[in-house]
Amino acid sequence: MEEAFPYAKKMYQPDVLQASAKLMEEPEGMKFLYQYAGRFDAAGVFEGGPWAEPAKLEPRLVSGSLMATGMTAIVEILSELRMVSIAKGDHENETVSKEMAKEFLDSVMALNVDILFPEETEAARIEGKEKEKNRAEKLFQFLADELSLTSISGTLIEEIDELVAQRPIMVNRIASMIQDAQQLLENPIDAQDKKAIKRYVQAISGPSKLCKEANEPCDYRKRLKEATEKELKEEARTFAKSMHATGLVCDHHAILVRYLNREKSELLAMALGLSKKGVANLEEHISTVSDLIKVAIHPPMRQSVYGLALLLERGILSTNPVIPGLRRLIELDLQPEIRRLLLSSINKDEGITANDILVSGVISVLGQPLGIGQGMNPTCQTARGISLWSLHAPGYLLELIPRAVRDGDIDIMFEGQAIHSKNLREGLVDDLHEELDPVSLVLVPHLDRIYGELVRRSEFRGEDVHKWVNPAFYGNWVNKGFSSAIDAMTGSIADFSGFVRLFYSTHHPEFNEGHELIYPNPVGIFITNTFGEMLGLHAVSIQRIAKDPDGEYRIYFYNPNNDSSQVWGQGITPTVTGHGEIPGESSLPFHEFAARLYAFHYNPYEQGDAYAVEKEMVQKVEQLARESWGEKYTWVDL
């Protein structure tokens, strides 16, 4: 292959990959292949494929490639060996430094700790793709032998820190990462990292004295009955402190809350870690809260303990429709398919009803409006809607849910006509990925079909469909003023400088006469990768615009994808903590967000002077836009 002419190298790729695949089956195969890693690039092993430019490789995509069938996994492994060679200085690459290669490999290992420390379970052994898993495990064992595991712990803790900072409702991924991280405790890692891992392990397994002594839930329940009031108070404080510090709840916490609800209700506020406002709301609605705990707080739905605490902190039970809406769900007659769907999210022998699961999910959604996620589905618009209604129209949300689960239908008025979800066959999603919170699980299929129908009805009007779709879908609080950077007729970018000036004059506090956002603003953004290259369009909500602790104006927004590690290229990296964000918010400096914006709503009566926006500001935003996603579009200057 090295001796072949450039145009002929591809002819030899299959032979090289087949030989590599056979070597990977051997005990010392990875070490043998590594001897050639420094020659892979020049020989043309990666020629013509996505691995050809190592500087553009993404650590998050490695796992999927390793588990792929065919030659994809083989090429991925060879690419990793090349990175090790660069990281160790065995050979040099013009675009990737030793430090960059080491950082890449650290991220790969941190994101795939489950492969580095495979589960020794029967399920793991009998699951499919044995050959791919075996190769991947050999690769990661080689990486562990060649590189220090010390740096992995720091990367993994950072990833967990940023995920929990967003306080998502669904924490399965976080819990899995913590369980994987636990295995690093047996390795010589940094003392601070070890302390952080232990803290997270305790958060999901139980941080208190009594729960550490109890092996089984029933044993812990017996110990609570025998505990003194002093011990119960200590349990309550310990659990509450851990929960509010991490956003994570363990089984024992749910058991404690249920026990206190029956025997020591005066300690509930302590177990939930409530402030004075939360305590007042609890005392005012103690009967309702007690019923909700009986129905919705169970070990399999333990995260709803956190949802309940935040619900009480919001004082939302004092909103007229909420208590009747919650009580109606407790005994609502659910459709058989909905019951099956909800029950499939927990073990069958838990003795919990589908209604219990639904009420638990509603508690979490009302307590954590910014913790709602779209999961693995392209349904950012519907997740955004559930979040917005939870924040500003909980009564409306509590009307939609029973209609979906009992009647199998919801409807929305659009230009004088009712659109019923039951009459629609297709939405924007073909096959819904079901790892969602219970509310999203039952609502998203209906909302997705309706949103898709609104889009279809608004097409061919000569403007961006969201001008009509968003107010109809989300509600009348969405401002009627609308601007898009993309010309709907030509698909080009027209008058971008005017678009930027309008955004500044309607949203930036120094140019919009100080008008603040009252409701979240549903906007559209361009999503770009770490190199600023466009990946697609995405729906987020601007929650507020304010100065951060350093005095810089930032846009704080809700991103339904709950992704902590966002790097959008050009130095634009949304943060979820450290710049005044509240849990669930992401943020960016104003001009950086503007550089990824393509559509927004505004109030025409709260518009400042667009001409007052400095030319340099507009040019700064436009340059960032043109040099990233803008390369995919034709630009028209009016």
C-alpha positions in Angstrom: 0.0 0.0 0.0 2.9 2.4 0.8 4.4 1.7 -2.6 1.1 2.2 -4.6 0.4 5.4 -6.5 -2.1 7.7 -4.6 -5.0 6.9 -7.0 -4.4 3.1 -6.4 -4.2 3.1 -2.6 -7.9 2.4 -2.2 -7.4 -0.9 -4.0 -5.3 -2.2 -1.1 -7.5 -0.9 1.8 -9.7 -4.0 2.0 -6.7 -6.3 2.2 -5.0 -4.2 4.9 -8.3 -4.0 6.9 -8.9 -7.8 6.6 -5.4 -8.5 7.8 -5.8 -6.1 10.7 -9.1 -7.7 11.7 -7.4 -11.1 11.9 -4.6 -9.7 14.0 -7.1 -8.2 16.4 -8.3 -11.7 17.3 -4.8 -12.6 18.6 -3.8 -12.0 22.2 -1.0 -9.6 21.3 -2.6 -8.3 18.2 -3.1 -4.7 19.3 0.6 -4.4 20.3 1.6 -5.9 16.9 -0.6 -3.5 15.0 0.7 -0.5 17.0 4.2 -1.0 15.6 2.7 0.1 12.2 0.5 2.9 13.6 3.0 5.7 12.6 2.8 4.5 9.0 -1.0 4.3 8.6 -1.5 7.9 7.4 1.2 8.0 4.8 0.3 4.5 3.5 -3.3 5.6 2.9 -5.1 3.4 5.4 -7.7 6.2 6.1 -7.7 7.7 2.6 -11.1 8.8 1.4 -12.9 8.2 4.7 -14.0 10.3 7.7 -10.8 9.2 9.6 -8.5 10.9 7.0 -8.3 14.1 9.0 -7.5 13.2 12.6 -7.9 16.8 13.9 -11.6 16.6 13.0 -12.4 13.4 14.9 -15.0 13.5 17.6 -14.5 11.4 20.8 -18.3 11.0 21.2 -18.6 9.1 17.9 -16.0 6.5 18.7 -18.3 4.2 20.7 -20.8 4.0 17.8 -18.1 3.2 15.3 -16.6 0.5 17.5 -19.9 -1.3 17.8 -20.6 -1.0 14.0 -20.5 -4.0 11.8 -18.2 -4.5 8.8 -14.9 -2.7 8.5 -16.0 0.5 10.3 -14.9 -0.9 13.7 -11.6 -2.0 12.3 -10.8 1.5 10.9 -11.8 3.1 14.2 -9.4 0.9 16.1 -6.6 1.6 13.7 -7.4 5.3 14.1 -7.1 5.0 17.9 -3.8 3.3 17.6 -2.6 6.2 15.4 -3.6 8.6 18.1 -1.7 6.7 20.7 1.4 6.8 18.5 1.0 10.6 18.2 0.3 11.1 21.9 3.4 9.1 22.9 5.6 11.0 20.4 6.3 7.9 18.3 5.4 9.8 15.2 4.3 13.4 14.4 1.2 14.7 12.6 1.0 18.2 11.1 -2.5 18.8 12.4 -2.5 17.0 15.7 -0.1 17.7 18.5 0.9 15.2 21.3 -1.3 17.2 23.7 -4.3 17.2 21.3 -3.9 13.4 20.8 -3.7 12.8 24.6 -6.7 14.9 25.2 -8.7 13.1 22.5 -7.8 9.7 24.0 -8.6 10.8 27.5 -12.0 11.9 26.4 -12.5 8.6 24.5 -11.7 6.5 27.5 -13.7 8.7 29.9 -16.8 8.4 27.6 -16.3 4.6 27.3 -15.4 3.5 30.8 -18.0 0.8 30.5 -15.9 -0.8 27.8 -12.7 -0.3 29.8 -14.4 -2.0 32.7 -16.9 -4.3 31.1 -19.9 -5.5 33.2 -19.4 -9.1 34.3 -23.1 -10.0 34.0 -24.9 -12.7 32.2 -26.8 -10.1 30.2 -23.5 -8.6 29.0 -22.2 -12.0 28.0 -25.2 -13.1 26.0 -26.0 -9.8 24.3 -25.2 -9.5 20.6 -22.1 -8.1 18.9 -19.7 -10.3 20.9 -16.9 -9.9 18.3 -17.2 -6.1 18.2 -17.2 -5.9 22.0 -14.2 -8.2 22.3 -12.2 -6.1 19.9 -13.3 -2.9 21.7 -12.3 -4.3 25.1 -8.9 -5.3 23.7 -8.4 -1.8 22.4 -9.3 -0.2 25.6 -7.1 -2.5 27.6 -4.3 -1.5 25.3 -5.1 2.1 25.8 -5.1 1.6 29.6 -1.7 -0.1 29.4 -0.1 2.6 27.2 -1.7 5.7 28.8 -2.3 6.7 32.4 -5.8 6.2 33.8 -5.2 9.1 36.2 -6.4 11.7 33.7 -9.5 9.8 32.8 -11.0 10.3 36.3 -10.7 14.1 35.9 -12.4 14.1 32.5 -15.1 11.8 33.7 -15.8 13.8 36.8 -16.0 17.0 34.7 -18.5 15.3 32.4 -20.7 14.2 35.4 -20.4 17.6 37.0 -21.8 19.3 33.9 -24.6 16.8 33.4 -25.8 17.0 37.0 -25.6 20.9 36.9 -28.4 20.8 34.4 -30.6 18.8 36.7 -32.2 16.6 34.1 -35.3 14.5 35.0 -33.8 11.4 33.3 -30.6 10.5 35.1 -30.0 6.9 33.7 -26.9 8.0 31.8 -25.5 9.9 34.8 -26.1 6.9 37.1 -24.4 4.6 34.6 -21.4 6.9 34.3 -21.1 7.0 38.1 -21.2 3.2 38.4 -18.5 3.0 35.8 -16.4 5.7 37.6 -16.7 3.7 40.8 -14.3 1.1 39.2 -11.6 3.8 38.9 -11.4 3.9 42.7 -9.3 0.8 42.5 -6.7 2.6 40.4 -4.1 5.2 41.5 -6.1 8.4 40.7 -6.0 12.0 42.0 -7.2 12.3 45.6 -9.7 15.0 44.7 -11.2 12.9 41.8 -11.5 9.9 44.2 -13.4 12.1 46.7 -15.7 13.4 44.0 -16.4 9.8 42.7 -17.2 8.6 46.2 -19.6 11.6 46.7 -21.5 10.7 43.5 -21.5 6.9 44.3 -23.0 7.8 47.7 -25.6 10.0 46.1 -27.1 7.1 44.1 -26.4 4.3 46.6 -27.1 6.1 49.8 -25.0 8.6 51.8 -26.5 8.0 55.3 -25.3 5.9 58.2 -28.4 3.7 58.4 -28.7 3.0 54.7 -25.0 1.9 54.6 -25.8 -0.7 57.3 -28.9 -2.0 55.5 -28.4 -4.3 52.5 -31.9 -4.5 51.3 -34.8 -1.9 51.1 -36.9 -3.9 53.5 -34.0 -4.0 56.0 -33.7 -0.3 55.8 -37.4 0.2 56.4 -37.1 -1.9 59.6 -34.2 0.1 60.8 -36.2 3.3 60.3 -38.9 1.9 62.6 -36.3 1.3 65.3 -34.5 4.6 64.8 -34.6 7.4 67.4 -35.9 10.9 66.4 -32.3 12.1 66.4 -31.3 9.4 64.0 -34.3 10.2 61.7 -33.4 13.8 61.6 -29.8 12.9 60.7 -31.0 10.7 57.9 -33.3 13.4 56.6 -30.6 16.1 56.6 -28.0 13.8 55.0 -30.3 12.8 52.2 -31.5 16.3 51.5 -28.0 17.7 51.4 -26.9 15.1 49.0 -30.0 15.5 46.8 -29.7 19.2 46.4 -25.9 19.1 45.9 -26.2 16.6 43.0 -29.8 16.5 41.8 -29.6 12.7 42.4 -31.8 10.6 44.6 -31.2 7.1 46.0 -33.8 4.3 46.7 -33.4 4.8 50.5 -34.4 8.4 50.3 -37.8 7.5 48.7 -38.3 4.9 51.5 -37.5 7.5 54.1 -39.9 10.0 52.7 -42.7 7.4 52.6 -42.0 6.4 56.2 -41.9 10.0 57.5 -45.1 10.7 55.6 -46.8 8.0 57.6 -45.1 8.3 61.0 -43.3 11.6 61.3 -44.7 14.1 58.8 -43.2 17.0 60.7 -39.8 15.8 59.4 -40.8 15.8 55.7 -39.6 19.4 55.1 -36.2 18.4 56.5 -36.1 15.3 54.3 -36.9 17.4 51.2 -34.5 20.1 52.1 -37.1 22.9 51.8 -36.5 26.6 52.3 -39.0 28.8 54.3 -41.1 29.2 51.1 -41.2 25.5 50.4 -42.1 24.8 54.1 -45.0 27.2 53.9 -46.3 25.6 50.7 -45.9 22.1 52.3 -47.8 23.1 55.4 -50.6 24.8 53.4 -51.1 21.7 51.2 -50.0 18.9 53.6 -53.0 16.7 52.8 -52.4 16.8 49.0 -48.6 16.3 49.4 -49.2 13.3 51.7 -51.5 11.8 49.0 -48.9 12.5 46.3 -46.2 10.8 48.3 -48.4 7.7 48.8 -49.0 7.4 45.1 -45.9 8.7 43.4 -42.9 8.3 45.7 -41.5 4.8 45.3 -37.9 3.5 44.9 -38.2 2.9 41.1 -39.4 6.5 40.7 -37.0 7.9 43.3 -36.1 11.0 41.3 -39.6 12.4 41.9 -38.5 13.1 45.5 -36.3 15.9 44.0 -39.2 16.9 41.7 -41.5 17.2 44.7 -39.1 19.3 46.6 -38.7 21.7 43.7 -42.4 21.7 43.1 -43.0 22.9 46.6 -40.2 25.5 46.3 -42.0 26.9 43.2 -45.2 27.2 45.2 -47.1 25.8 42.3 -49.7 23.9 44.3 -51.2 27.3 45.1 -52.0 27.7 41.4 -55.7 26.9 41.1 -55.7 24.2 38.4 -52.8 22.2 39.8 -54.2 20.3 42.7 -57.4 19.2 40.9 -55.3 18.3 37.9 -52.9 16.2 39.9 -55.8 14.5 41.8 -57.6 13.6 38.6 -54.5 11.7 37.3 -54.4 9.4 40.4 -57.5 7.5 39.4 -57.7 8.3 35.7 -58.7 5.5 33.4 -55.7 5.0 31.1 -55.7 3.4 27.7 -54.2 -0.1 27.7 -51.4 0.9 25.4 -50.5 3.8 27.7 -50.5 1.5 30.7 -48.2 -0.9 28.9 -45.9 1.9 27.9 -45.6 3.4 31.4 -45.2 0.0 33.1 -42.4 -1.0 30.7 -40.2 1.8 32.3 -39.9 -0.1 35.6 -39.6 -3.7 36.7 -42.8 -5.7 36.5 -42.7 -7.0 40.1 -42.6 -3.6 41.8 -46.3 -3.5 42.6 -46.7 0.0 41.2 -49.5 1.1 38.8 -49.2 3.0 35.6 -51.1 5.9 37.3 -48.4 6.0 40.0 -45.7 6.3 37.3 -47.6 9.0 35.5 -48.2 11.1 38.6 -44.6 10.7 39.5 -43.6 12.0 36.1 -45.9 15.0 36.3 -44.4 15.9 39.7 -40.9 15.9 38.1 -42.0 17.9 35.2 -43.7 20.6 37.3 -40.7 20.7 39.7 -38.1 20.7 36.9 -39.4 22.5 33.8 -35.8 23.0 32.5 -34.9 19.3 33.2 -37.2 18.0 30.4 -35.2 16.4 27.6 -35.9 15.2 24.1 -33.7 12.1 24.6 -32.6 10.5 21.4 -35.5 12.0 19.4 -35.5 14.9 17.0 -38.3 16.5 19.0 -36.8 19.6 20.4 -40.0 21.6 19.5 -42.2 19.4 21.6 -39.8 19.2 24.6 -39.6 23.0 24.5 -43.4 23.1 24.6 -43.7 20.8 27.6 -41.1 22.9 29.4 -42.8 26.2 28.6 -46.2 25.0 29.7 -44.8 23.6 32.9 -43.3 27.0 33.6 -46.2 29.3 32.6 -49.3 27.2 32.0 -49.3 24.2 34.3 -53.1 24.1 34.1 -53.0 23.7 30.3 -50.4 21.0 30.6 -52.6 19.2 33.1 -55.4 19.3 30.6 -53.3 17.9 27.8 -52.0 14.9 29.7 -55.4 13.3 30.6 -56.7 13.9 27.1 -53.6 12.0 25.7 -53.7 9.1 28.1 -57.4 8.6 28.5 -58.9 9.8 25.2 -55.9 9.1 22.9 -56.3 12.5 21.4 -55.4 16.2 21.9 -56.2 19.1 19.7 -54.9 22.6 18.9 -56.8 25.4 17.1 -55.1 26.8 14.0 -56.6 29.6 12.1 -60.2 28.7 13.2 -59.8 25.0 12.7 -59.2 22.3 15.3 -56.3 19.9 14.6 -56.8 16.5 16.3 -53.8 14.3 16.9 -55.9 11.1 16.5 -56.6 12.1 12.9 -53.0 12.5 12.0 -50.8 9.6 10.9 -47.4 11.1 10.7 -45.3 13.5 12.7 -41.7 14.5 12.4 -40.5 11.3 14.2 -40.9 7.9 12.6 -39.9 5.7 15.6 -39.9 7.3 19.0 -37.0 6.4 21.3 -38.8 5.6 24.6 -36.1 6.6 27.1 -38.1 9.6 28.2 -39.8 11.0 31.3 -43.4 9.7 31.7 -45.0 13.0 30.6 -42.9 13.2 27.5 -43.5 9.5 26.8 -47.3 10.0 26.6 -47.4 13.5 25.1 -44.7 13.7 22.5 -46.3 11.4 20.0 -49.4 13.5 19.9 -47.6 16.8 20.0 -45.2 15.7 17.3 -48.0 14.8 14.9 -49.7 18.2 15.5 -46.5 20.1 15.1 -45.8 18.3 11.9 -49.3 19.2 10.6 -48.9 22.8 11.5 -45.7 22.9 9.5 -47.4 21.3 6.5 -50.3 23.8 6.7 -47.9 26.7 6.8 -45.7 25.8 3.9 -45.5 27.7 0.7 -46.5 31.0 2.3 -43.3 32.7 1.3 -41.9 33.0 4.8 -40.5 30.8 7.6 -43.3 28.5 8.8 -42.4 29.1 12.4 -43.9 32.6 12.1 -47.4 30.9 12.3 -46.5 27.5 13.8 -45.0 28.7 17.1 -47.8 31.0 18.3 -50.4 28.4 17.4 -48.5 25.5 19.0 -47.1 27.1 22.2 -49.7 29.7 22.9 -50.6 33.4 22.6 -47.7 34.6 24.8 -45.4 34.0 21.8 -44.8 37.4 20.3 -46.2 37.9 16.8 -43.2 39.8 15.5 -40.9 37.4 13.7 -37.7 37.5 11.8 -35.6 34.9 10.0 -32.1 35.1 8.5 -33.0 32.5 5.8 -35.1 33.7 2.8 -37.9 31.0 2.6 -38.2 31.4 -1.2 -34.5 31.1 -2.2 -32.9 29.4 0.9 -30.3 32.2 0.9 -29.2 34.5 3.7 -30.7 37.9 3.0 -29.9 41.2 4.9 -28.1 39.5 7.7 -26.9 42.8 9.1 -30.5 44.0 9.4 -31.4 40.7 11.1 -28.7 41.2 13.7 -29.6 44.8 14.3 -33.3 43.8 14.8 -32.3 41.1 17.3 -30.1 43.5 19.3 -32.7 46.3 19.3 -35.4 43.9 20.6 -33.4 41.8 23.0 -30.2 43.5 24.2 -30.9 45.6 27.3 -28.7 48.4 26.1 -30.6 48.8 22.8 -34.2 47.7 23.5 -35.0 50.4 26.1 -34.6 47.9 29.0 -37.5 45.7 28.2 -37.1 42.3 29.8 -38.4 38.9 28.6 -41.7 38.0 30.3 -42.0 34.5 28.7 -39.4 32.3 27.1 -38.8 33.1 23.5 -38.8 30.0 21.2 -36.0 30.6 18.7 -34.1 28.6 16.0 -30.4 28.2 16.0 -27.8 26.7 13.7 -26.0 23.8 15.4 -22.3 23.5 14.5 -19.6 21.0 15.4 -16.3 21.7 17.1 -14.9 23.1 13.8 -17.8 25.5 13.2 -19.3 23.3 10.5 -23.1 23.3 10.2 -24.8 20.1 11.5 -28.4 21.3 11.3 -31.2 23.4 12.8 -32.3 23.2 16.4 -35.1 24.7 18.6 -34.2 26.3 21.9 -35.8 28.9 24.2 -34.3 32.1 25.4 -35.1 32.2 29.1 -33.6 35.5 30.0 -30.8 38.0 29.1 -28.7 39.4 31.9 -25.2 40.3 33.0 -23.1 37.5 34.3 -21.0 37.8 37.4 -18.2 39.4 35.3 -20.5 42.1 34.0 -20.9 40.6 30.5 -24.4 40.3 28.9 -25.2 36.7 28.3 -28.2 34.9 26.8 -29.5 32.2 29.1 -31.3 29.5 27.1 -33.1 26.2 27.6 -31.6 23.5 25.4 -33.9 20.4 25.2 -31.0 18.1 24.4 -29.5 18.2 27.9 -26.0 17.9 26.5 -23.3 19.3 28.6 -20.3 19.0 26.3 -21.3 21.4 23.6 -18.5 22.9 21.5 -19.7 24.9 18.5 -16.4 25.9 17.1 -14.7 29.3 16.8 -14.3 29.3 20.6 -18.0 29.3 21.1 -18.8 26.9 23.9 -22.1 27.1 25.7 -21.7 26.7 29.5 -24.1 25.2 32.0 -22.4 26.5 35.1 -20.0 29.1 36.2 -21.6 32.1 34.6 -24.7 32.7 36.6 -26.8 29.9 35.1 -29.6 28.4 37.1 -30.0 24.6 36.8 -31.2 23.6 33.4 -29.9 26.7 31.6 -27.1 27.0 29.1 -25.6 30.4 28.3 -23.4 32.2 25.8 -22.2 35.8 25.5 -24.8 37.8 23.6 -22.8 38.1 20.4 -21.9 34.5 20.2 -25.5 33.4 20.6 -26.5 35.9 17.9 -23.9 34.3 15.6 -25.8 31.0 15.7 -29.3 32.4 15.6 -31.5 32.1 12.5 -35.0 32.9 13.7 -36.6 34.6 16.6 -39.9 36.2 17.8 -40.1 39.8 19.1 -42.6 42.4 20.4 -42.8 45.2 17.8 -43.9 47.6 20.5 -40.8 46.9 22.6 -38.3 47.7 19.9 -35.4 50.1 20.4 -33.4 51.9 17.8 -31.8 49.4 15.4 -29.5 52.1 14.0 -27.9 52.6 17.4 -26.3 49.1 17.3 -22.7 49.8 16.5 -21.4 48.6 13.1 -18.5 46.8 14.7 -20.9 44.7 16.8 -22.8 43.6 13.7 -19.6 42.9 11.7 -18.3 40.7 14.6 -21.5 38.6 14.6 -21.6 38.4 10.8 -18.0 37.3 10.5 -18.6 34.4 13.0 -21.7 33.4 11.0 -20.1 33.6 7.6 -17.0 31.6 8.6 -19.1 28.8 10.2 -22.6 27.7 9.2 -22.7 30.5 6.6 -20.4 28.6 4.3 -23.4 26.3 3.5 -25.5 29.2 2.2 -25.6 31.8 -0.5 -25.4 35.3 1.0 -27.4 38.2 -0.5 -26.7 41.7 0.6 -29.7 44.0 0.1 
